[in-house]
Amino acid sequence: MVIKKEKIDKILEGYNKKDITIATLCSHSSLQIFYGAKKEGFKTVGIAKKEVPRFYDAFPLSKPDSFIILDDYKNITEQSDELLARNTVLIPHGSVVEYIGSDIYENMNIPVFGNRNVIGWESNRDMERKWLRHGNIPMPEKVANPEDIKFPVIVKYYGAKGGKGFFIAKNYDEFMKFKPSAPFTIQEYVVGTRYYVHFFWSPITDDGYRISRGSLQMLGMDRRDEANIDEMYKLGSQEYLRTLDVNPTFVVTGNVPVVLRESLLQKMFDYGERCIDASVELFGGLIGPFCLETIVTDKLEIKVFEISTRIVAGTNLFISGSPYSDMIEKDLSMGRRIAMEIKKGVELNKLSEIIT
Ligand code: AMP
């Protein structure tokens, strides 16, 4: 159950807006989030498990001003009073919901940047599909029954699991070899090249790339390195490797920067806009960073196979800017963009429109 918006608004009313603290879990894209928050003059707090992570000492410009240490991330609400006393806004990143657990995350009384209602739409792949379909965004075909696998498919689990356990099958027999044990979806395996596009939607900005409501920015693009699919060709064909019981897997191990053929940029923006318009209609808008995970085919069609509804780890490439964000403002990372939005929310007295 998602906490009532009025409750969060009430907490925000009591906040000292001149003394906001930006907090996040010490993982994923926290270095960038803290770096951006500090640049924009916010206090910062790192929420860590068991002990203060040492790696922040190696990156002093990103080290949070203080830490809150939990036994388990699921106990975060034990620290609610402390966090609220510090006028905290929690920034969700790709690991936050995964570590805290969606039930606790949705219902906790700690103000969160962005729209909490998005979780139900992202973590269930059928809901995600409904959303993208609502926006008329091209997606890979879905195969409802494993018996109907007639072309190469990828079998994927629900939630942000970093590709763990995903597998390719070309027919029912191959599917049965792996037999997924958790909720899954079966998608046409799209052959092409992958682009993970980092967007930011501000409902409280009225300049730049205006859409039906607010303004849309494209801050960067990456491609994920995935083990072992990306390099397995070096060892032989997939068919041959299968005989040795070496199967392709999709575990994210890193990210590389990419740019898109310029003539495709407008289409990508159109899809970003449709995704926001649909989110506004379905659940009040996703707010802030999101990533369209796409495959561009040799016919130059763009298929969106997944949407991430918060800051993605691929943005870590662009802490001091990207080939795209440089044309908006120098040194504009996604982490800093989030902090700038909160600052703007304070200035315009519109925090309630970007925090839930
Ligand atoms: P996801 O969890 O949906 O981001 O998928 C993890 C990885 O699996 C992606 O980064 C892609 O490399 C691959 N993948 C997912 N869906 C497809 C698809 N429909 N066709 C081809 N590759 C896919």
Boltz pocket constraint, residues with backbone or C-beta under 6 A from the ligand:
constraints:
  - pocket:
      binder: B
      contacts: [[A, 140], [A, 154], [A, 156], [A, 157], [A, 159], [A, 161], [A, 162], [A, 163], [A, 166], [A, 187], [A, 188], [A, 189], [A, 190], [A, 191], [A, 194], [A, 224], [A, 226], [A, 250], [A, 293], [A, 295], [A, 305], [A, 306]]
      max_distance: 6.0
